[in-house]
């Protein structure tokens, strides 16, 4: 349900595919050799010191995968299909058996290009072991709550990165990611995010036409991601709080950021792309009406529907809808309305006419092609800032709904509430509070200084 044509979405990870597939539906296998192999060289130490890998000799780009659910398995497969110089070098997951399954699946599909050996790691520190393994390109596909910490570690180690969206689940995480993005630029590292629409030729062509004035001045935007819902796993005997929550990460705020952040970020990103900026305020409504009811420690604490009105600095509104509700009509779309007409962006249509035909290659593969080529060409490609802004757009909407307030971007971004448990261990107790509502959820605003005379 990645789009209206039915491609598999990157949010269906971990337990949607009990054994991660070596490749995703909708991938264009005919394009495996679309681009000739270019040799690349640079040891991990050189990479850390100078940034980009440079083309030289017959060296390969060694990829380390962090997070080995269905999305991680899909991402490493897409990377291997994107360029024959890619070698799968190391894998890590909180649950080592998942890492082993991904390695085995990719080995079956790609043979000698999977050269992992004993570099298969488990535990909460598996991410650091992958980073330290000698890989020079890191794929981050863990639950989003871990993303800021993993991004920071990978950038400090001088690694190029493919990271899944979203890149944080709260404002403190976003602030960290924005600082990491600055550091990545200083180190001349390439970072591509899992907002694959930005690498999808139909979207690129359509949005260029919009920005060139094909529908006049933008007067409003609308975007949606509505469908029936997702998996849920029963608790197994012996599962600690943390283990159970990670196995059901999509249902817990500290790991997922709620589905407006984890999933709807794609559509919000398209709207920000069209506008060339992010909204400045939001207000909305939502709730938990049809998800499992009961103890939040058992059923989670996220919503199943949001309706948010955003506003950009120039006054243009953007109407955002996302829901996991039984029998709701599937709607994954973006609409731009202008003074001279409108564009159904997800359908590549402007004023009812098709702008672009079928994409020649899966955008999931193309984003890896773009990343790898930027590394080979020593032309750093930094996509982290834009995805951080789109992630914060989703967080702003969620906070506005949770609090019931008209909330500004600045106040939301300054919020000090971190959702990540302190001193995290797999065996720790971690009781979950109830679902956030306006009577219980409050934004922590910093005191404003005296007004200027």
C-alpha positions in Angstrom: 0.0 0.0 0.0 2.9 2.3 -0.6 0.8 4.0 -3.3 -2.4 3.5 -5.1 -0.9 1.0 -7.5 -0.2 -1.4 -4.6 3.5 -1.5 -4.0 4.7 -2.8 -0.7 5.2 0.0 1.9 8.4 0.4 3.9 6.3 0.5 7.1 5.3 -3.1 6.9 8.4 -4.4 8.6 9.5 -7.0 11.1 6.4 -9.2 11.6 4.5 -8.4 8.4 7.1 -10.7 6.7 7.9 -13.3 9.4 11.1 -14.1 7.5 12.4 -11.0 5.8 12.3 -11.3 2.0 15.5 -10.9 0.0 13.6 -8.4 -2.2 10.3 -6.5 -2.2 7.3 -6.7 -4.5 7.3 -4.0 -7.1 11.0 -4.0 -7.5 12.3 -3.9 -11.1 14.6 -6.9 -11.3 15.4 -6.1 -14.9 17.4 -3.1 -13.7 20.0 -5.0 -11.7 22.7 -4.2 -14.3 21.2 -0.9 -15.5 24.4 1.0 -14.4 27.8 -0.4 -15.0 29.9 -1.2 -12.0 32.3 1.6 -11.0 35.2 0.7 -8.9 35.5 2.4 -5.5 38.2 2.5 -2.9 39.0 3.8 0.6 39.4 2.0 3.8 37.1 2.7 6.7 39.8 4.7 8.4 40.3 6.9 5.3 36.5 7.3 5.0 36.3 8.5 8.6 39.0 11.0 8.0 38.1 12.4 4.6 34.5 11.5 4.0 33.5 10.2 0.6 34.6 7.0 -1.0 36.6 7.6 -4.2 36.5 5.5 -7.3 39.7 3.5 -7.6 40.8 0.0 -8.4 38.5 -2.9 -7.8 37.4 -2.2 -4.3 33.8 -2.7 -3.2 31.5 -0.6 -1.0 31.0 -2.6 2.2 27.5 -2.2 3.6 26.5 -2.7 7.2 22.9 -3.3 8.0 21.4 -2.1 11.4 17.9 -3.4 11.9 17.0 -6.7 10.3 13.2 -6.8 10.1 11.3 -6.8 6.8 12.3 -3.2 6.0 16.0 -3.8 6.7 15.9 -7.0 4.6 14.2 -5.0 1.8 16.7 -2.1 2.1 19.8 -4.3 1.9 18.3 -6.2 -1.1 17.6 -2.9 -2.8 21.2 -1.7 -2.2 22.6 -4.9 -3.6 20.4 -4.6 -6.7 21.2 -0.9 -7.2 24.9 -1.5 -7.9 27.1 -4.6 -8.4 30.0 -3.0 -6.4 27.9 -3.3 -3.2 29.0 -6.1 -0.8 26.9 -7.0 2.3 29.5 -6.9 5.0 27.8 -6.9 8.5 24.4 -7.2 10.1 23.0 -6.3 13.5 19.7 -6.4 15.3 18.5 -6.4 18.9 17.5 -10.0 18.1 20.4 -11.8 16.5 18.3 -14.5 15.0 16.7 -11.9 12.8 20.1 -10.7 11.6 21.0 -14.3 10.7 17.8 -14.8 8.8 18.4 -11.7 6.7 22.0 -12.8 5.9 20.8 -16.2 4.9 18.1 -14.8 2.6 20.4 -12.3 0.9 23.1 -15.0 0.5 20.6 -17.2 -1.3 19.7 -14.2 -3.6 23.1 -12.6 -4.2 25.7 -15.4 -3.5 29.3 -14.2 -3.0 28.2 -10.6 -2.7 27.1 -11.5 0.8 30.4 -11.7 2.6 29.3 -11.3 6.2 31.2 -14.1 7.9 30.9 -13.9 11.7 29.9 -10.2 11.6 26.3 -10.9 12.7 25.6 -9.1 15.9 22.8 -9.1 18.5 21.8 -6.9 21.4 21.2 -3.2 22.0 24.9 -2.5 21.2 24.7 -4.4 17.8 24.5 -1.0 16.0 27.9 0.0 17.3 29.5 -3.3 16.4 28.2 -2.9 12.8 29.6 0.6 12.6 32.9 -0.6 13.9 33.0 -3.7 11.6 34.8 -2.0 8.7 31.7 -1.2 6.7 31.8 2.2 5.0 28.1 2.5 4.1 25.5 2.0 6.9 21.8 1.2 6.5 19.7 2.2 9.5 16.4 0.3 9.6 15.6 -0.1 13.3 12.4 1.2 14.9 12.5 5.0 14.6 13.0 5.7 18.3 16.6 4.5 18.0 17.3 6.6 14.9 18.9 9.7 16.4 21.4 7.8 18.5 22.3 5.5 15.6 22.6 8.4 13.1 24.9 10.3 15.6 27.2 7.2 16.0 27.4 6.5 12.3 28.2 10.1 11.3 30.8 10.5 14.1 32.5 7.4 12.7 32.5 8.9 9.3 30.1 6.6 7.6 27.9 7.3 4.6 24.3 6.4 5.5 21.0 5.2 4.1 18.4 5.7 6.9 14.8 4.9 7.0 12.1 7.4 7.8 11.1 8.9 10.2 14.4 10.0 11.7 13.1 10.7 15.2 9.9 10.4 17.3 10.1 13.5 19.5 11.5 17.1 19.5 14.7 16.3 21.4 15.5 13.6 18.8 14.9 16.1 15.9 17.2 18.6 17.5 19.9 16.0 17.7 19.3 14.9 14.1 19.6 18.5 12.8 23.0 18.8 14.6 24.0 15.5 13.1 23.1 16.8 9.7 25.4 19.7 10.1 28.2 17.4 11.2 27.6 15.2 8.1 28.0 18.2 5.9 31.3 19.1 7.6 32.6 15.5 7.1 31.3 15.5 3.5 29.2 12.4 4.0 26.3 11.3 1.9 23.0 10.6 3.6 19.8 9.4 1.8 16.6 8.9 3.7 13.8 6.4 3.0 11.5 9.2 1.5 11.8 7.4 -1.8 9.3 9.6 -3.6 12.1 12.2 -3.9 13.9 9.7 -6.1 10.8 8.7 -8.1 10.8 10.2 -11.5 7.1 10.7 -11.7 7.1 12.7 -8.5 10.2 14.7 -9.6 8.7 15.7 -12.9 5.3 16.5 -11.5 6.6 18.7 -8.6 9.0 20.5 -11.0 6.0 21.4 -13.1 4.1 22.6 -10.1 7.0 24.7 -8.9 7.4 26.1 -12.4 3.9 27.5 -12.1 1.8 24.9 -14.0 -1.1 25.3 -11.6 -0.4 28.9 -10.6 0.2 30.0 -7.0 -0.5 27.2 -4.5 -3.7 28.0 -2.4 -4.1 24.7 -0.5 -2.7 21.2 -0.1 -4.3 17.9 1.0 -2.6 14.6 1.8 -3.7 11.3 3.2 -2.6 7.8 4.3 -5.7 5.9 5.3 -5.9 2.1 5.5 -7.1 -0.7 7.7 -4.2 -1.2 10.0 -1.2 -3.4 10.8 0.1 -6.4 12.6 0.2 -7.1 16.4 2.1 -9.9 18.1 1.0 -11.7 21.3 3.4 -11.6 24.2 5.5 -14.7 24.5 6.4 -16.3 27.8 9.6 -14.7 29.2 9.4 -11.5 27.2 10.4 -8.5 29.2 8.6 -5.2 28.9 11.3 -3.9 26.5 11.4 -7.0 24.4 7.6 -7.2 24.0 7.5 -3.5 23.1 10.3 -3.8 20.5 8.5 -6.8 19.0 5.4 -4.6 18.7 7.3 -1.3 18.2 4.7 0.2 15.9 2.2 0.3 18.8 4.3 2.2 21.3 4.9 5.9 21.1 8.6 5.8 22.3 9.5 3.5 19.4 7.1 4.5 16.6 6.2 8.2 17.2 2.6 7.2 16.3 1.5 6.3 12.8 1.2 10.0 11.7 5.0 10.1 12.2 6.0 6.6 11.1 3.8 6.3 8.0 2.1 9.6 7.0 5.5 11.3 7.0 5.8 10.3 3.3 2.8 12.4 2.3 3.7 15.3 4.6 7.2 15.2 3.0 5.7 15.6 -0.5 3.7 18.7 0.6 6.8 20.2 2.2 8.7 19.4 -1.0 6.1 21.3 -3.1 6.2 24.3 -0.8 10.0 24.3 -0.3 9.6 24.6 3.4 7.8 23.3 6.5 4.6 24.5 8.2 4.7 27.0 11.0 1.7 25.9 13.0 -0.9 23.1 13.4 -4.2 22.2 15.0 -6.1 19.0 14.8 -8.2 16.2 16.2 -7.8 12.5 16.6 -8.0 9.6 18.9 -8.0 5.8 19.6 -11.3 4.4 18.6 -10.8 1.0 17.1 -7.4 -0.3 18.2 -7.3 -2.9 20.9 -8.6 -1.5 24.2 -7.2 -2.3 27.6 -4.0 -2.0 29.5 -1.6 0.1 27.4 1.3 -2.1 28.5 -0.4 -4.9 26.5 -2.1 -3.0 23.6 0.1 0.0 23.1 -0.6 3.7 23.4 -0.9 5.2 19.9 -3.9 6.7 18.0 -5.7 5.2 15.1 -6.8 8.4 13.4 -5.6 12.0 13.0 -7.0 15.0 11.1 -4.6 18.0 11.2 -4.8 21.4 9.6 -1.3 22.8 9.0 -0.4 26.3 7.9 2.7 27.5 6.1 4.3 30.9 6.7 2.7 32.4 3.5 -0.8 31.4 4.9 -1.3 28.3 2.6 -3.2 25.6 4.5 -2.4 21.9 4.2 -5.1 19.4 5.3 -3.7 16.1 6.6 -5.5 12.9 7.2 -4.2 9.5 8.4 -6.1 6.5 9.8 -6.0 2.8 10.6 -9.7 2.0 10.7 -11.7 -1.1 9.8 -13.4 -0.8 6.4 -12.0 2.7 5.6 -11.2 3.2 1.9 -7.5 3.1 1.1 -6.2 6.6 0.3 -2.5 7.3 -0.1 -2.4 10.6 -1.9 -1.3 14.2 -2.2 -3.3 17.0 -3.9 -2.0 20.5 -4.7 -4.6 23.2 -5.5 -3.5 26.4 -7.3 -4.9 29.6 -8.8 -4.8 28.0 -12.3 -5.8 24.4 -11.6 -4.8 21.5 -9.5 -2.5 18.5 -9.5 -3.1 15.0 -8.2 0.6 14.6 -7.4 0.6 10.9 -6.5 -1.0 10.1 -9.9 1.5 12.4 -11.7 -1.4 14.5 -13.1 -1.7 18.2 -13.6 -5.1 19.6 -14.7 -6.2 16.0 -15.3 -3.4 15.3 -17.8 -0.6 12.7 -17.1 2.8 14.3 -16.6 4.8 11.1 -16.5 4.2 7.4 -17.3 5.2 4.3 -15.5 8.5 4.8 -13.6 11.3 2.8 -15.3 12.8 1.6 -12.0 11.6 1.0 -8.5 12.1 4.2 -6.4 13.3 1.9 -3.6 16.2 0.9 -5.8 16.7 4.3 -7.3 17.3 6.0 -3.9 20.2 3.6 -3.3 21.5 4.2 -6.8 21.5 7.9 -6.1 23.3 7.4 -2.8 26.0 5.1 -4.2 26.6 7.3 -7.2 27.1 10.3 -4.9 29.7 8.4 -3.0 31.5 7.3 -6.1 31.5 10.8 -7.5 32.6 12.4 -4.3 29.6 14.6 -4.4 28.0 14.5 -0.9 24.2 14.2 -1.0 22.7 15.3 2.3 19.0 14.5 2.6 18.9 14.3 6.4 17.8 17.9 7.0 14.7 17.7 4.7 13.6 14.4 6.2 14.1 15.8 9.7 11.9 18.7 8.8 9.2 16.4 7.4 9.5 14.2 10.5 9.1 17.2 12.7 6.0 18.2 10.7 4.4 14.9 11.6 5.5 15.4 15.3 4.1 18.9 15.3 0.7 17.5 14.1 0.7 14.7 16.6 1.6 17.1 19.5 -1.2 19.5 18.4 -3.7 16.7 18.4 -2.5 15.2 21.7 -2.6 18.6 23.4 -5.7 20.0 21.8 -3.8 23.3 21.2 -3.0 25.5 18.2 0.7 24.7 18.3 3.5 26.6 16.6 6.5 24.9 15.0 8.9 26.8 17.3 7.1 25.7 20.5 6.9 22.1 19.3 10.5 21.9 18.3 11.5 23.4 21.7 9.6 20.8 23.7 11.8 19.0 26.2 9.8 15.7 26.5 12.0 12.8 25.5 10.2 9.5 25.0 13.3 7.3 25.0 13.7 5.3 28.3 16.7 6.3 30.3 19.5 3.7 30.7 17.8 1.2 28.4 18.3 -2.5 28.9 16.5 -5.4 27.4 15.4 -6.8 30.8 14.3 -3.6 32.4 10.7 -2.9 33.5 9.1 -0.2 31.4 5.5 0.5 32.3 3.5 2.4 29.6 1.2 5.3 30.6 -2.2 5.7 29.0 -2.9 7.0 25.6 -2.1 10.8 25.5 -5.1 13.1 25.4 -5.6 16.8 25.9 -6.4 16.4 29.6 -3.2 14.6 30.2 -0.7 15.7 27.6 1.0 19.1 27.8 3.7 20.8 25.7 6.7 22.0 27.7 7.2 25.6 26.5 10.2 27.6 27.4 9.5 31.0 29.1 9.5 33.8 26.6 11.7 36.8 27.2 10.4 40.4 27.8 8.9 42.1 24.8 11.1 44.5 23.0 10.1 48.2 23.4 
